[in-house]
Amino acid sequence: MTATAADLIRAARGEIGYQEGNDDGDWNNIQKYSPAVPDLEWSQGEAWCATFVAWCAQESGNDGLFPVSASCAEGVSWFSERDRFSEYPVIGGQVFFGPGGGSHTGIAYTADTITTIEGNTNDDGSAEGDGVYLKTRDRRSSRIHGYGVPEFAEGVVLADPEWKGRPGAVVFTEEASESDLSAGPSTGTATPSTALDDTVGTGTDDEPFPGAEFFHEGQDSPVITRMGERLVAEGCSAYAEGPGPRWSDADRESFRNWQHKLGDSGADADGIPGPKQWSALRVPRG
């Protein structure tokens, strides 16, 4: 089976929470990715954000579509030489940060605000960190240099207007999310928003999917309460009390139970709602 952008993102999401080694309280850049990527074994102990992207490509069957390099600057050059670099967001693209794109990198999968999965970072978003984190930034952030555009077999979804009409490209003009991956591009003319109607649409009385990035520590919303009430009704409760409006470990564990009930596993059962899982739950509007 041909690997896809969705396979890439699933591989990356499965690593969220992984941390590098620690020597007496100091993070040391020793991690599992360098030894696992042929030709990057030498990079053990070095900054590893680019190595993490190469590992995700390899792990998901997308090797050959991303540079095998521990250097962010070399990654920018690799895509640019292939005429596959853009200033606009790319679903499943490699995002590069800092002057010339040489400071830091990760995997992008949303549009207006970009959600990324990045290795060798931390809660503050530093290019020198301790693990793999899920991050959300404004797509127009001055820190973002641009995006490598992988040549996925199913095509690519991106926001660059200059790619309109290019074979295998779908150009979106409104905010996209992880759900855009549910219907990969088949032509250069469709838009993600129309392609998704049959796969992740909700009924008129259902709460629309708020996006995976909505579910994070500190989030406080009546949507979470209504979600929890539906999980209780479906027999998936992990609540000692509640549910309530503030996102909690109990919410995540309850949703994980729902994912297992749907037959999902692995990275698809991490407790963070996905569009199809959310649609199946039928959370009522407020």
LUMBA-384150 format. One record per residue (C-alpha): residue in three letters; x, y, z; residue number from 1. Coordinates in Angstrom, 3 decimals. Example, Ala and Ser with C-alpha at 12.3 -4.5 7.8 and 13.67 -1.06 7.14 Angstrom:
<zamis>
{zami "ALA" {12.300 -4.500 7.800} 1},
{zami "SER" {13.670 -1.060 7.140} 2},
</zamis>
This chain:
<zamis>
{zami "MET" {0.000 0.000 0.000} 1},
{zami "THR" {1.276 3.466 -0.883} 2},
{zami "ALA" {2.209 5.597 2.110} 3},
{zami "THR" {0.342 8.872 2.594} 4},
{zami "ALA" {0.526 12.180 4.438} 5},
{zami "ALA" {-1.873 10.696 6.979} 6},
{zami "ASP" {0.580 7.824 7.610} 7},
{zami "LEU" {3.335 10.372 8.187} 8},
{zami "ILE" {1.277 12.331 10.705} 9},
{zami "ARG" {0.152 9.183 12.522} 10},
{zami "ALA" {3.791 8.138 12.915} 11},
{zami "ALA" {4.705 11.580 14.264} 12},
{zami "ARG" {1.707 11.807 16.613} 13},
{zami "GLY" {2.614 8.442 18.070} 14},
{zami "GLU" {5.872 9.958 19.341} 15},
{zami "ILE" {4.323 12.900 21.229} 16},
{zami "GLY" {5.604 12.783 24.790} 17},
{zami "TYR" {8.856 10.974 23.979} 18},
{zami "GLN" {11.865 12.559 25.699} 19},
{zami "GLU" {15.593 12.414 25.131} 20},
{zami "GLY" {18.101 11.191 27.702} 21},
{zami "ASN" {18.989 13.062 30.869} 22},
{zami "ASP" {22.323 13.197 32.696} 23},
{zami "ASP" {22.029 14.384 36.279} 24},
{zami "GLY" {19.281 16.863 35.419} 25},
{zami "ASP" {20.661 17.955 32.025} 26},
{zami "TRP" {19.037 16.934 28.723} 27},
{zami "ASN" {21.682 15.363 26.481} 28},
{zami "ASN" {20.247 14.947 22.936} 29},
{zami "ILE" {20.550 11.157 23.224} 30},
{zami "GLN" {17.460 9.690 21.592} 31},
{zami "LYS" {16.250 6.690 19.588} 32},
{zami "TYR" {15.901 8.374 16.192} 33},
{zami "SER" {19.534 8.861 15.116} 34},
{zami "PRO" {20.535 5.171 15.420} 35},
{zami "ALA" {17.391 4.119 13.541} 36},
{zami "VAL" {17.959 6.228 10.398} 37},
{zami "PRO" {20.670 4.930 8.034} 38},
{zami "ASP" {23.356 7.582 7.402} 39},
{zami "LEU" {22.286 9.613 10.454} 40},
{zami "GLU" {23.767 7.390 13.150} 41},
{zami "TRP" {26.571 9.934 13.525} 42},
{zami "SER" {24.082 12.588 14.695} 43},
{zami "GLN" {23.473 10.954 18.087} 44},
{zami "GLY" {24.020 13.605 20.751} 45},
{zami "GLU" {23.397 16.461 18.299} 46},
{zami "ALA" {20.273 18.628 17.830} 47},
{zami "TRP" {17.743 16.153 16.449} 48},
{zami "CYS" {14.649 17.992 15.120} 49},
{zami "ALA" {15.529 17.263 11.472} 50},
{zami "THR" {16.517 13.698 12.321} 51},
{zami "PHE" {13.082 13.222 13.886} 52},
{zami "VAL" {11.395 14.270 10.615} 53},
{zami "ALA" {13.604 11.847 8.654} 54},
{zami "TRP" {12.673 9.075 11.107} 55},
{zami "CYS" {8.932 9.823 10.730} 56},
{zami "ALA" {9.266 9.668 6.936} 57},
{zami "GLN" {11.079 6.348 7.160} 58},
{zami "GLU" {8.719 4.886 9.771} 59},
{zami "SER" {5.615 5.812 7.742} 60},
{zami "GLY" {6.907 4.518 4.420} 61},
{zami "ASN" {7.483 8.020 3.066} 62},
{zami "ASP" {11.260 7.767 2.896} 63},
{zami "GLY" {12.551 9.346 -0.276} 64},
{zami "LEU" {10.053 12.191 0.017} 65},
{zami "PHE" {12.041 13.986 2.739} 66},
{zami "PRO" {15.728 14.775 3.136} 67},
{zami "VAL" {17.814 12.361 5.196} 68},
{zami "SER" {19.711 15.061 7.032} 69},
{zami "ALA" {20.285 16.356 10.541} 70},
{zami "SER" {20.563 19.903 9.168} 71},
{zami "CYS" {17.547 22.186 8.789} 72},
{zami "ALA" {19.396 24.344 6.251} 73},
{zami "GLU" {20.178 21.278 4.131} 74},
{zami "GLY" {16.501 20.363 4.316} 75},
{zami "VAL" {15.495 23.742 2.870} 76},
{zami "SER" {18.035 23.285 0.058} 77},
{zami "TRP" {16.831 19.735 -0.625} 78},
{zami "PHE" {13.233 20.836 -1.240} 79},
{zami "SER" {14.245 24.035 -3.057} 80},
{zami "GLU" {16.435 22.129 -5.534} 81},
{zami "ARG" {13.380 20.016 -6.413} 82},
{zami "ASP" {11.110 23.070 -6.840} 83},
{zami "ARG" {9.076 21.846 -3.866} 84},
{zami "PHE" {9.438 24.672 -1.348} 85},
{zami "SER" {6.689 27.151 -0.428} 86},
{zami "GLU" {6.064 30.020 1.960} 87},
{zami "TYR" {2.523 28.664 2.491} 88},
{zami "PRO" {1.319 25.867 4.813} 89},
{zami "VAL" {1.367 22.295 3.518} 90},
{zami "ILE" {-0.579 19.415 5.053} 91},
{zami "GLY" {2.095 16.888 5.988} 92},
{zami "GLY" {4.840 19.264 4.889} 93},
{zami "GLN" {8.151 19.892 6.630} 94},
{zami "VAL" {8.044 23.331 8.244} 95},
{zami "PHE" {11.288 25.268 8.764} 96},
{zami "PHE" {11.874 28.004 11.341} 97},
{zami "GLY" {14.333 30.841 11.773} 98},
{zami "PRO" {16.510 32.841 9.351} 99},
{zami "GLY" {16.859 30.850 6.146} 100},
{zami "GLY" {14.949 28.010 7.795} 101},
{zami "GLY" {18.082 26.825 9.545} 102},
{zami "SER" {17.025 27.030 13.201} 103},
{zami "HIS" {14.402 24.336 13.718} 104},
{zami "THR" {11.974 22.053 11.870} 105},
{zami "GLY" {8.916 19.840 12.320} 106},
{zami "ILE" {5.892 18.355 10.545} 107},
{zami "ALA" {2.922 20.625 9.811} 108},
{zami "TYR" {-0.697 19.600 9.428} 109},
{zami "THR" {-3.034 22.573 9.747} 110},
{zami "ALA" {-3.379 25.865 7.928} 111},
{zami "ASP" {-4.485 29.242 9.348} 112},
{zami "THR" {-2.933 28.378 12.659} 113},
{zami "ILE" {-0.413 25.638 11.963} 114},
{zami "THR" {-0.307 22.627 14.222} 115},
{zami "THR" {3.058 20.926 14.152} 116},
{zami "ILE" {4.778 17.932 15.694} 117},
{zami "GLU" {8.390 18.736 16.513} 118},
{zami "GLY" {11.304 16.849 17.995} 119},
{zami "ASN" {14.007 18.404 20.186} 120},
{zami "THR" {11.753 21.163 21.519} 121},
{zami "ASN" {9.828 21.975 24.723} 122},
{zami "ASP" {6.762 23.791 26.038} 123},
{zami "ASP" {8.364 27.161 25.245} 124},
{zami "GLY" {8.931 26.186 21.611} 125},
{zami "SER" {12.707 26.380 21.858} 126},
{zami "ALA" {14.765 24.884 19.033} 127},
{zami "GLU" {16.829 23.186 21.741} 128},
{zami "GLY" {14.529 21.160 23.941} 129},
{zami "ASP" {13.983 17.799 25.529} 130},
{zami "GLY" {11.372 15.866 23.570} 131},
{zami "VAL" {8.596 15.543 21.002} 132},
{zami "TYR" {5.759 18.050 21.396} 133},
{zami "LEU" {2.533 19.103 19.675} 134},
{zami "LYS" {2.695 22.873 18.970} 135},
{zami "THR" {0.267 25.461 17.586} 136},
{zami "ARG" {1.445 28.725 16.025} 137},
{zami "ASP" {0.030 31.469 13.836} 138},
{zami "ARG" {0.870 30.575 10.240} 139},
{zami "ARG" {2.043 34.156 9.679} 140},
{zami "SER" {4.547 33.993 12.522} 141},
{zami "SER" {7.800 35.707 11.648} 142},
{zami "ARG" {9.622 32.617 12.939} 143},
{zami "ILE" {8.363 30.506 10.023} 144},
{zami "HIS" {10.650 30.507 6.986} 145},
{zami "GLY" {8.658 28.116 4.818} 146},
{zami "TYR" {7.621 24.557 4.031} 147},
{zami "GLY" {8.994 21.612 2.119} 148},
{zami "VAL" {6.306 20.102 -0.120} 149},
{zami "PRO" {6.594 16.288 -0.177} 150},
{zami "GLU" {5.630 14.563 -3.417} 151},
{zami "PHE" {3.009 12.274 -1.854} 152},
{zami "ALA" {1.642 9.678 -4.279} 153},
{zami "GLU" {-1.934 10.752 -3.504} 154},
{zami "GLY" {-1.066 14.406 -4.110} 155},
{zami "VAL" {-0.598 17.292 -1.728} 156},
{zami "VAL" {-2.892 19.783 0.025} 157},
{zami "LEU" {-1.406 23.257 0.466} 158},
{zami "ALA" {-2.268 26.963 0.558} 159},
{zami "ASP" {0.090 28.289 -2.115} 160},
{zami "PRO" {-1.971 29.969 -4.905} 161},
{zami "GLU" {0.890 29.457 -7.362} 162},
{zami "TRP" {0.307 25.701 -7.131} 163},
{zami "LYS" {-3.209 25.940 -8.612} 164},
{zami "GLY" {-3.419 23.671 -11.622} 165},
{zami "ARG" {-0.229 21.835 -10.748} 166},
{zami "PRO" {-0.773 18.051 -11.076} 167},
{zami "GLY" {-1.568 16.377 -7.764} 168},
{zami "ALA" {-2.076 19.663 -5.885} 169},
{zami "VAL" {-5.163 20.875 -4.053} 170},
{zami "VAL" {-5.010 24.522 -2.996} 171},
{zami "PHE" {-7.199 25.543 -0.079} 172},
{zami "THR" {-8.350 29.071 0.634} 173},
{zami "GLU" {-9.938 28.617 4.050} 174},
{zami "GLU" {-8.649 27.166 7.294} 175},
{zami "ALA" {-7.821 23.485 7.041} 176},
{zami "SER" {-7.332 20.951 9.813} 177},
{zami "GLU" {-6.220 17.397 10.432} 178},
{zami "SER" {-9.531 16.309 8.890} 179},
{zami "ASP" {-8.288 17.438 5.471} 180},
{zami "LEU" {-6.235 14.257 5.428} 181},
{zami "SER" {-9.394 12.138 5.371} 182},
{zami "ALA" {-9.872 12.854 1.673} 183},
{zami "GLY" {-6.556 13.147 -0.100} 184},
{zami "PRO" {-6.372 15.171 -3.307} 185},
{zami "SER" {-7.290 13.344 -6.495} 186},
{zami "THR" {-7.271 16.351 -8.832} 187},
{zami "GLY" {-5.877 19.844 -8.912} 188},
{zami "THR" {-9.260 21.518 -8.829} 189},
{zami "ALA" {-11.183 20.295 -5.758} 190},
{zami "THR" {-10.991 22.008 -2.390} 191},
{zami "PRO" {-10.578 20.213 0.941} 192},
{zami "SER" {-13.723 21.726 2.426} 193},
{zami "THR" {-15.962 20.187 -0.248} 194},
{zami "ALA" {-14.060 16.907 -0.392} 195},
{zami "LEU" {-14.707 16.260 3.292} 196},
{zami "ASP" {-18.481 16.554 3.402} 197},
{zami "ASP" {-19.135 12.810 3.276} 198},
{zami "THR" {-16.327 11.773 5.583} 199},
{zami "VAL" {-16.298 14.114 8.535} 200},
{zami "GLY" {-19.449 16.164 8.231} 201},
{zami "THR" {-21.784 16.402 11.211} 202},
{zami "GLY" {-25.545 16.678 11.431} 203},
{zami "THR" {-27.119 20.087 11.859} 204},
{zami "ASP" {-27.746 19.370 15.553} 205},
{zami "ASP" {-24.190 18.154 16.189} 206},
{zami "GLU" {-21.265 20.208 17.446} 207},
{zami "PRO" {-18.754 20.682 14.588} 208},
{zami "PHE" {-15.321 19.157 15.162} 209},
{zami "PRO" {-13.266 21.918 16.843} 210},
{zami "GLY" {-9.906 20.540 15.693} 211},
{zami "ALA" {-7.448 18.325 17.536} 212},
{zami "GLU" {-5.552 21.368 18.835} 213},
{zami "PHE" {-8.675 22.404 20.791} 214},
{zami "PHE" {-8.095 19.615 23.307} 215},
{zami "HIS" {-5.241 20.745 25.503} 216},
{zami "GLU" {-4.426 21.360 29.147} 217},
{zami "GLY" {-6.200 24.491 30.399} 218},
{zami "GLN" {-8.962 24.400 27.788} 219},
{zami "ASP" {-12.287 25.367 29.407} 220},
{zami "SER" {-15.436 25.054 27.311} 221},
{zami "PRO" {-19.016 23.760 27.579} 222},
{zami "VAL" {-18.202 21.691 24.472} 223},
{zami "ILE" {-16.004 19.511 26.690} 224},
{zami "THR" {-18.849 19.011 29.150} 225},
{zami "ARG" {-21.226 17.945 26.382} 226},
{zami "MET" {-18.571 15.634 24.963} 227},
{zami "GLY" {-18.120 14.050 28.382} 228},
{zami "GLU" {-21.853 13.551 28.794} 229},
{zami "ARG" {-21.962 11.699 25.481} 230},
{zami "LEU" {-19.002 9.536 26.529} 231},
{zami "VAL" {-20.835 8.643 29.742} 232},
{zami "ALA" {-23.938 7.763 27.732} 233},
{zami "GLU" {-21.838 5.493 25.499} 234},
{zami "GLY" {-20.438 3.634 28.524} 235},
{zami "CYS" {-16.935 5.027 28.070} 236},
{zami "SER" {-16.661 7.039 31.296} 237},
{zami "ALA" {-13.354 7.236 33.157} 238},
{zami "TYR" {-14.654 10.064 35.342} 239},
{zami "ALA" {-14.480 9.909 39.127} 240},
{zami "GLU" {-16.744 12.959 39.096} 241},
{zami "GLY" {-18.109 15.187 36.383} 242},
{zami "PRO" {-17.737 15.547 33.442} 243},
{zami "GLY" {-17.024 19.268 33.495} 244},
{zami "PRO" {-15.908 22.016 31.122} 245},
{zami "ARG" {-12.155 21.841 31.788} 246},
{zami "TRP" {-10.136 19.371 29.691} 247},
{zami "SER" {-8.618 16.746 31.964} 248},
{zami "ASP" {-6.871 13.385 32.014} 249},
{zami "ALA" {-10.280 11.834 32.692} 250},
{zami "ASP" {-11.635 13.373 29.476} 251},
{zami "ARG" {-8.719 12.006 27.514} 252},
{zami "GLU" {-9.035 8.535 29.041} 253},
{zami "SER" {-12.789 8.522 28.423} 254},
{zami "PHE" {-12.281 9.479 24.789} 255},
{zami "ARG" {-9.613 6.789 24.506} 256},
{zami "ASN" {-12.259 4.304 25.643} 257},
{zami "TRP" {-14.524 5.611 22.866} 258},
{zami "GLN" {-11.724 5.209 20.315} 259},
{zami "HIS" {-11.235 1.609 21.438} 260},
{zami "LYS" {-14.998 1.049 21.215} 261},
{zami "LEU" {-14.830 2.205 17.589} 262},
{zami "GLY" {-12.067 -0.322 16.984} 263},
{zami "ASP" {-9.236 2.203 16.743} 264},
{zami "SER" {-5.813 1.494 18.222} 265},
{zami "GLY" {-2.252 2.773 18.365} 266},
{zami "ALA" {-1.828 6.418 17.374} 267},
{zami "ASP" {-5.540 6.538 16.505} 268},
{zami "ALA" {-6.397 5.794 20.139} 269},
{zami "ASP" {-4.350 8.445 21.951} 270},
{zami "GLY" {-7.366 10.049 23.668} 271},
{zami "ILE" {-7.292 13.150 21.442} 272},
{zami "PRO" {-10.435 13.366 19.289} 273},
{zami "GLY" {-10.088 12.965 15.552} 274},
{zami "PRO" {-12.708 14.178 13.044} 275},
{zami "LYS" {-14.321 10.819 12.262} 276},
{zami "GLN" {-14.328 9.774 15.925} 277},
{zami "TRP" {-15.911 13.089 16.881} 278},
{zami "SER" {-18.540 12.785 14.174} 279},
{zami "ALA" {-19.449 9.279 15.373} 280},
{zami "LEU" {-19.895 10.489 18.958} 281},
{zami "ARG" {-22.621 12.996 17.912} 282},
{zami "VAL" {-21.889 15.689 20.507} 283},
{zami "PRO" {-24.933 18.005 20.590} 284},
{zami "ARG" {-24.651 21.705 19.906} 285},
{zami "GLY" {-25.094 24.066 22.837} 286},
</zamis>
